[in-house]
Amino acid sequence: MSTTPYDRELQQLEAAIEQIWDKGVELGLDPYPINFEIVPATVMYEIGSYALPGRYSHWTFGKAYHKMKMMYDFGLSRIYEVVINTNPAYAFLLEGNSLIQNKMIIAHVMAHVDFFKNNVYFSHTNRNMLDVVATHAARIREYEFKYGQKTVEAFLDAVMSIQEHIDPDFFIRRKRSDDEEEQPASAPQRPRTPYDDLFELEELQAERERVKEDEGEHRQPPRPEKDLVYYIMEHSPVLEPWQRDVMGMIHEEMEYFIPQMQTKILNEGWASFWHSRIMRELDLSDEEFIEFADLHAHVVSPHRGSLNPYYIGYKILEDIERRWDHPTPEEQQRFGRRAGEGHQKLFEVRELENDISFLRNYLTKELVEELDLYIYQLRDEEEWVITDKTWEHVRDQLVADMTNFGFPYIEVLDGDYNRNRELYLRHRFEGAELDLEYAQKTMEYIYKMWGRDVHLETVLDGEPVVLHFDGDEHWED
């Protein structure tokens, strides 16, 4: 029986997967099993826009799909693969990729999955998330049938306006709660924080603050609450059971995405570093190696006007390997480094760091200069100008931009403001002011979920101000 060209391509691809897998394991990678699928562009961009196959429907996903598909159709951008962090993992390869493109992508995916499995920030990830989102989608469809599609979509609009405002360490709080429920009824109860094993002094101070509030000002929650979605879901005086359920589903899905948001630079740098290393270990022809080199250069090249996470992460990891393989006499004396520890150090970084600690600990003066990083700002609403190239300031600005994933830090200060169940929020101002129009629109969404006046303390034009919304009008004082 004769084989078709397509069959031969599949056989070559299967052989490449096996070869790349063996080479990756030999180099130290330890991923979950991976299921690879080849899909057309329409499917690839649908998966990319929803982030997880089988999620609930919402117009924002459709908007993302059409934008990505249009960019692909006009040849302006292309997604070569999508990888899903589950066990086993799933990777989707774009139909029409060349064999060399797929080889590089397979190596890239393998390193991603190794990172998902071994980085500490993914240690609490639900590896069954495809089943979870399918269940969520089914429940939301039931609510649409019962309450109307427009009603459910309008509520999703409101929840998704604050979906990024959850506590990255929510799993610690949940574990504490579970542990406390398992205690015998006679066990002494005390207020706990997510970090009370590490910060006993902070716990003592919190207790003192609660005593003060009991004696004087009434406030709920007793301490500022970062997780807006969870707090509103639990304490809103107006939400119906189905709405609390929808908020719980959105919260659970965001818990899955948070580690990926925390490690974008390191994760993409790790995948790029290892696809480069694995591909160089393969027996490629001259033509294949030139094609690979061109693809790799495209992936890790700097972007004009923005940071390329693949490029930044890749360059820092290369520098780490070099510095730990060839420490200077001073580094040997001060830190006890020995030559040849680069490989070991790389896997230590992969296990323990997120983007903030990665940049803080390993972005050096030499790298800032080599990567030509700087701080710039818009002057007179006309031109962008470089304002600072001091490497420590550049590093610190990058770290600050990634704090809270680049979103403003908003916390609940009081859920019973004016003793009328009004919601008082505070913006932790750190130099970047809120977009007033965006903030007001978000307050309108929060009002729909809370059902009482919403107040937001922030800074505008360099002055402290409180924004208010009562369901009809916005004002500030």
C-alpha positions in Angstrom: 0.0 0.0 0.0 1.6 3.3 -1.1 1.9 6.2 1.3 0.8 9.7 0.5 3.1 12.8 0.9 0.9 13.7 4.0 1.5 10.3 5.5 5.2 10.6 5.0 5.2 14.1 6.6 3.4 12.6 9.6 6.0 9.8 9.9 8.8 12.3 9.7 7.1 14.4 12.4 6.6 11.4 14.7 10.2 10.5 14.3 11.2 14.1 15.1 9.1 14.2 18.2 10.8 11.1 19.5 14.2 12.3 18.7 13.6 15.8 20.2 12.1 14.2 23.3 15.1 11.9 23.9 17.5 14.8 23.4 15.5 17.1 25.8 15.5 14.4 28.5 19.2 13.9 28.0 19.8 17.6 28.6 17.8 17.5 31.8 14.2 18.5 30.9 11.4 16.7 32.7 8.1 17.5 31.1 4.6 15.9 31.4 3.6 13.7 28.5 2.5 15.9 25.5 -0.2 15.2 22.9 0.5 17.1 19.7 -2.2 17.9 17.2 -2.0 19.6 13.8 -4.8 22.1 13.2 -5.8 24.7 10.6 -5.4 28.4 11.2 -9.1 28.9 12.1 -8.8 26.3 14.9 -5.4 27.6 16.0 -6.7 31.2 16.4 -9.9 30.0 18.1 -7.8 28.2 20.7 -5.5 31.2 21.0 -8.4 33.6 21.6 -10.1 31.5 24.2 -6.8 30.6 25.9 -8.3 27.2 26.8 -10.4 25.0 24.4 -14.0 24.6 25.6 -14.4 27.8 27.6 -17.6 29.7 27.9 -18.6 32.0 25.1 -18.1 35.8 25.4 -17.8 38.5 22.8 -14.3 39.5 24.0 -13.0 36.1 22.8 -14.6 36.6 19.4 -13.1 40.0 19.2 -9.6 38.6 20.0 -10.2 35.8 17.4 -11.0 38.2 14.6 -8.1 40.4 15.4 -5.6 37.5 15.4 -7.1 35.9 12.3 -7.0 39.2 10.4 -3.4 39.7 11.3 -2.7 36.2 10.1 -4.6 36.7 6.8 -2.7 39.8 6.0 0.6 38.2 6.8 1.3 40.6 9.7 1.6 37.9 12.5 1.5 34.2 12.9 0.9 31.8 15.8 3.0 28.7 15.3 1.8 26.8 18.3 -0.4 26.9 21.4 0.4 24.8 24.4 -2.0 23.9 27.2 -0.8 23.5 30.8 -2.4 20.2 31.8 -1.3 16.7 32.5 -0.9 15.3 29.9 -0.2 18.6 28.1 -1.7 19.5 24.7 0.2 21.3 21.9 -1.4 22.5 18.7 0.8 22.9 15.6 -0.3 25.1 12.8 -1.1 23.3 9.6 1.3 24.2 6.8 4.4 24.6 9.1 7.5 23.2 7.5 9.3 20.3 9.2 12.0 22.5 10.6 9.4 24.9 12.0 7.7 22.0 13.7 10.9 20.6 15.1 11.8 24.0 16.7 8.2 24.3 18.0 8.2 20.8 19.4 11.5 21.6 21.3 10.0 24.9 22.4 6.8 23.2 23.7 8.8 20.6 25.5 10.6 23.2 27.5 7.4 25.1 28.2 5.8 21.9 29.6 9.0 21.2 31.7 8.6 24.7 33.1 4.9 24.2 33.9 5.7 21.0 35.7 8.7 22.2 37.7 8.3 25.9 38.5 7.1 26.5 42.0 4.5 29.1 41.0 2.7 26.4 39.0 2.7 23.9 41.9 -0.9 24.5 42.7 -2.2 24.6 39.1 -5.2 22.4 38.4 -3.9 20.1 35.7 -7.4 19.0 34.9 -8.4 22.5 33.7 -9.8 21.4 30.3 -12.5 19.4 32.1 -13.1 22.2 34.6 -13.7 24.9 31.9 -16.0 22.5 30.0 -18.1 22.1 33.1 -18.1 25.9 33.6 -19.2 26.4 30.0 -22.1 24.0 30.4 -23.3 25.7 33.6 -23.1 29.1 32.0 -25.1 27.8 29.1 -27.8 26.6 31.5 -27.9 30.0 33.1 -28.2 31.6 29.7 -31.2 29.3 28.9 -32.8 30.1 32.3 -32.1 33.8 32.7 -31.5 34.9 29.1 -28.3 35.2 27.1 -28.2 39.0 27.3 -28.6 39.0 31.1 -25.8 36.5 31.6 -23.5 38.2 29.1 -24.0 41.6 30.8 -23.1 40.1 34.1 -20.0 38.5 32.6 -19.0 41.9 31.2 -19.1 43.2 34.8 -17.1 40.3 36.3 -14.5 40.3 33.5 -13.9 44.1 34.1 -12.1 43.1 37.4 -11.1 39.5 36.6 -7.4 40.3 36.9 -7.9 41.7 40.4 -7.6 38.4 42.4 -5.1 37.4 45.0 -2.2 35.4 43.4 -1.8 33.6 46.7 -5.4 32.7 47.0 -4.5 29.0 47.2 -2.7 29.7 50.5 -5.8 31.2 51.9 -7.9 28.3 50.7 -5.5 25.8 52.2 -5.5 27.6 55.5 -9.3 27.6 55.5 -9.4 23.8 54.7 -6.9 23.2 57.5 -8.9 25.2 60.0 -12.1 23.3 59.0 -10.4 20.0 59.8 -9.5 21.2 63.3 -11.6 19.7 66.2 -14.3 22.0 67.5 -12.4 22.5 70.8 -9.3 23.7 69.0 -8.6 27.4 69.8 -9.4 29.7 66.9 -7.5 32.8 66.0 -7.4 35.2 63.0 -4.9 33.9 60.4 -3.1 35.4 57.5 -1.8 33.6 54.4 1.7 34.1 55.7 1.4 33.7 59.5 4.0 31.0 59.6 6.5 33.4 58.1 5.3 36.7 59.5 4.3 36.3 63.1 5.1 40.0 63.8 2.6 41.0 61.0 0.0 38.8 62.5 0.4 40.4 65.9 0.1 43.9 64.4 -3.0 42.8 62.5 -4.6 41.6 65.8 -3.8 45.0 67.4 -5.5 46.8 64.5 -8.6 44.6 64.9 -8.8 45.4 68.6 -8.6 49.1 67.8 -11.4 48.8 65.2 -13.6 46.9 67.7 -13.1 49.7 70.2 -13.6 52.5 67.6 -14.1 52.6 63.9 -16.1 49.8 62.4 -14.6 48.3 59.2 -15.3 45.2 57.1 -13.0 43.6 56.0 -10.7 44.2 59.1 -7.7 44.3 56.8 -7.5 45.6 53.2 -8.5 42.9 50.7 -6.7 42.6 47.4 -9.0 39.9 45.9 -11.9 42.0 44.5 -13.6 39.1 42.7 -13.6 36.9 45.8 -14.7 39.7 48.2 -17.6 40.8 46.0 -18.6 37.2 45.3 -18.7 36.5 49.1 -20.1 39.8 50.5 -22.2 41.5 47.8 -25.7 42.3 49.3 -27.5 41.9 45.9 -26.0 39.0 44.0 -28.2 36.0 43.2 -26.8 32.4 43.7 -26.2 31.9 40.0 -24.2 35.2 39.8 -22.0 34.1 42.8 -21.5 30.8 41.0 -20.4 32.6 37.8 -18.0 34.8 39.8 -16.6 31.6 41.4 -16.0 30.1 38.0 -14.2 33.2 36.7 -12.1 33.2 39.8 -11.1 29.6 39.4 -10.1 30.1 35.8 -8.0 33.2 36.7 -6.2 31.1 39.3 -5.1 28.9 36.5 -3.8 31.8 34.4 -2.1 33.7 37.2 1.2 31.7 37.2 1.5 32.2 33.5 1.1 36.0 34.0 3.7 35.8 36.8 6.4 34.1 34.6 5.9 35.3 31.1 9.5 36.5 30.5 11.1 33.6 32.3 8.8 31.0 30.7 9.3 32.2 27.2 13.0 32.7 27.8 13.3 29.1 29.1 11.5 27.7 26.0 13.6 29.7 23.6 16.8 28.8 25.4 16.1 25.1 25.2 14.7 25.0 21.6 18.0 26.6 20.6 20.1 24.1 22.5 18.1 21.0 21.3 18.0 22.1 17.7 21.8 22.6 17.7 22.2 19.0 19.0 20.2 17.6 16.1 21.7 16.3 12.9 20.5 19.1 10.5 21.5 19.7 7.0 23.0 23.1 6.0 19.7 24.1 4.5 17.8 23.0 7.6 20.2 24.8 9.9 19.9 28.1 8.0 16.1 27.8 8.1 16.2 27.2 11.8 18.7 30.0 12.5 16.4 32.4 10.6 13.4 31.3 12.6 15.2 31.5 15.9 16.5 35.0 15.2 13.0 36.1 14.4 11.7 34.7 17.8 14.5 36.2 20.0 15.0 39.5 18.2 14.3 42.8 20.0 11.0 44.6 19.2 10.9 48.3 18.4 9.0 50.2 21.0 8.2 47.2 23.2 9.9 44.4 25.2 10.1 41.0 23.6 9.8 38.5 26.5 11.4 35.8 24.4 14.4 38.0 23.8 14.9 39.3 27.3 14.4 35.9 29.0 16.7 34.2 26.5 19.5 36.7 26.9 19.4 36.6 30.7 19.4 32.8 30.8 22.4 32.7 28.5 24.2 35.2 30.8 23.4 33.1 33.9 24.9 30.0 32.3 28.0 31.9 31.2 28.5 33.5 34.6 28.1 30.3 36.6 30.2 28.3 34.2 33.0 30.8 34.2 32.9 32.7 37.5 35.4 35.5 38.1 37.9 35.1 40.9 35.8 37.7 42.9 32.7 35.6 42.4 34.5 32.5 43.4 35.7 34.1 46.6 32.5 36.0 47.6 29.9 33.4 46.6 31.8 30.2 46.6 31.0 29.5 42.9 32.9 26.9 41.1 33.4 26.6 37.3 30.9 24.5 35.4 27.8 25.2 37.6 25.8 26.9 34.8 23.6 24.0 34.0 22.7 23.4 37.6 22.0 27.1 38.2 19.7 27.3 35.2 17.5 24.5 36.6 17.5 26.2 40.0 16.3 29.5 38.4 13.6 27.5 36.5 12.3 26.0 39.7 12.3 29.0 42.0 11.9 32.3 40.2 9.1 34.4 38.7 9.6 37.4 36.4 10.0 39.9 39.2 12.6 37.9 41.1 14.2 36.8 37.8 14.8 40.4 36.7 15.7 41.7 40.2 18.3 39.0 40.7 19.8 38.5 37.2 19.4 41.6 35.1 22.8 43.0 35.3 24.4 46.3 34.3 26.1 44.7 31.4 22.9 43.2 30.1 21.0 46.4 30.4 23.6 48.1 28.2 23.8 45.2 25.8 20.0 45.0 25.4 19.9 48.9 25.1 17.2 49.2 27.7 16.1 52.6 29.0 13.2 54.6 30.5 11.3 56.9 28.3 8.2 59.1 28.6 5.9 61.3 26.5 6.7 64.9 26.7 4.2 67.7 25.9 2.0 65.0 24.3 4.2 65.2 21.2 7.3 63.1 21.4 8.7 60.2 23.3 12.1 60.9 24.9 14.6 58.8 26.8 14.7 60.1 30.4 17.0 57.6 32.2 19.5 54.9 31.2 20.9 54.2 34.7 20.8 50.4 34.9 19.4 50.1 38.4 16.6 52.5 37.5 15.8 50.6 34.3 15.8 47.3 36.2 13.6 48.7 39.0 11.2 50.2 36.5 10.8 46.9 34.7 10.1 45.2 38.1 7.6 47.9 39.0 5.8 47.6 35.7 5.3 43.8 36.3 4.1 44.2 39.9 0.5 43.1 40.0 0.9 42.1 36.3 0.9 45.7 35.2 -2.6 46.3 36.5 -3.3 49.0 39.1 -3.3 47.6 42.7 -6.9 48.1 44.0 -8.0 46.8 47.3 -11.2 46.8 49.4 -10.8 49.1 52.3 -14.4 48.9 53.6 -17.5 46.9 52.6 -19.8 48.7 55.0 -18.8 52.3 54.3 -21.1 54.9 55.9 -22.7 52.0 57.7 -24.7 51.5 54.5 -23.0 48.6 52.9 -21.3 51.0 50.4 -18.0 49.8 48.9 -14.9 51.8 49.5 -11.9 50.9 47.4 -8.3 52.2 47.5 -5.8 52.5 44.7 -2.3 51.7 45.9 -0.8 54.6 44.0 2.8 53.9 43.0 3.4 56.7 40.5 1.1 55.7 37.7 -2.3 57.4 37.7 -5.5 55.7 36.7 -7.2 56.4 33.3 -10.2 58.3 34.7 -12.7 57.2 31.9 -11.6 53.6 32.3 -11.8 53.8 36.1 -15.3 55.3 36.0 -16.6 52.6 33.6 -15.2 49.9 35.9 -16.9 51.5 38.9 -20.2 51.2 37.0 -19.6 47.5 36.5 -18.7 47.1 40.2 -21.9 48.9 41.2 -23.9 46.3 39.2 -22.3 43.5 41.3 -22.3 45.3 44.6 -25.7 47.2 44.4 -24.6 50.1 46.5 -22.5 53.3 46.1 -18.9 52.7 45.1 -16.0 54.9 46.2 -12.4 54.8 44.9 -9.6 56.5 46.6 -6.7 57.4 44.2 -4.5 60.2 42.9 -5.2 62.4 39.9 -3.1 65.2 38.6 -0.8 64.6 41.6 -3.5 65.2 44.2 -5.4 62.7 46.4 -9.0 62.3 45.3 -12.0 60.0 46.0 -14.1 59.0 43.0 -17.8 58.2 43.7 -20.6 56.5 41.7 -24.1 56.1 43.1 -25.6 54.2 40.2 -26.6 57.4 38.3 -23.8 60.0 38.6 -20.1 60.2 38.9 -18.4 62.9 41.1 -15.2 63.4 43.0 -13.9 65.2 46.0 
